[in-house]
Amino acid sequence: MPYRWNDRQDVDEAVVVVMNTLDSGQEIKGWLMRTLQQAIDDSDPQLAQYFFGELERHRPEALRYFAKPAF
């Protein structure tokens, strides 16, 4: 299932999902990691940069789960 961010609210919701997943002691893996990585790869590069910026600000340890595309 393709998944794309259309605006910053979509990205904010994804960041909350990442934060909640880590807060519950779970790893980011499987369908969640694949879906978010696809959103990173397929969405507007500015939204992907925003995602990485928000992760770095709120949960920098989550950055290791995602491949940052060349912007």
N, C-alpha and C positions, 0 to 999 in steps of 0.2 A: 504494500500500500504506500503510494507516494505521500510524502509529507513535506510541506513547505511553509515557511513563516511568511505571513503577509504584512505584518507590522510589528512594532515593538511589544505590543501586548502579547502576541503569540510567543515571542522570545521570553518575555517575563514569565509567562506560564511554564515554559520549558525549564527555565532556571529554578523555579519553585519546585518542579517535579524532581530535578536533580538534587536540590537541597533536602527535600523531604526524604528522598531515597537514602541519601547518605546519613541523615539524622536518625533514620530507623535502623542504621547499622548494616544496610545492604550495599552490595556492590552495584555499580552501573554496568549491566551486561545484557546479553540477549537482545530481545526485541527493542528494549528501551535504548540501548546504545546504537543499534542499527538505525532506528527511527530518527534519533537526534543527529546522528552523523549524516544521514540522508538530508535532513533539513539544513544542516551546515553546508553541505555540498550543493544543494539545489536552490537555496534561497538567495535573495539579493545579498551580495557580499557585505554591504553595510550592516545588514541584520546579523550576519554571521560574526562580523567584528564586534557588534554590540553584545552578542551572546558570550563571546570570549571575554570581553571586558567586564560584563556582569559576573561571570563565573570567577574571574580573577579578583573582583572586588568582594564577593560574598563567600565563595567556596573555592579558593585557589587549588586545593588538593584535587578537585574534580577535573582540572585541566588535563590530567594525565590520561583520561579516558577517551579524549577526542583528538582526531587529527585535524590540525589547523590547515586549511587550504592556503595556497599562495594568493595573496590579495593584490 
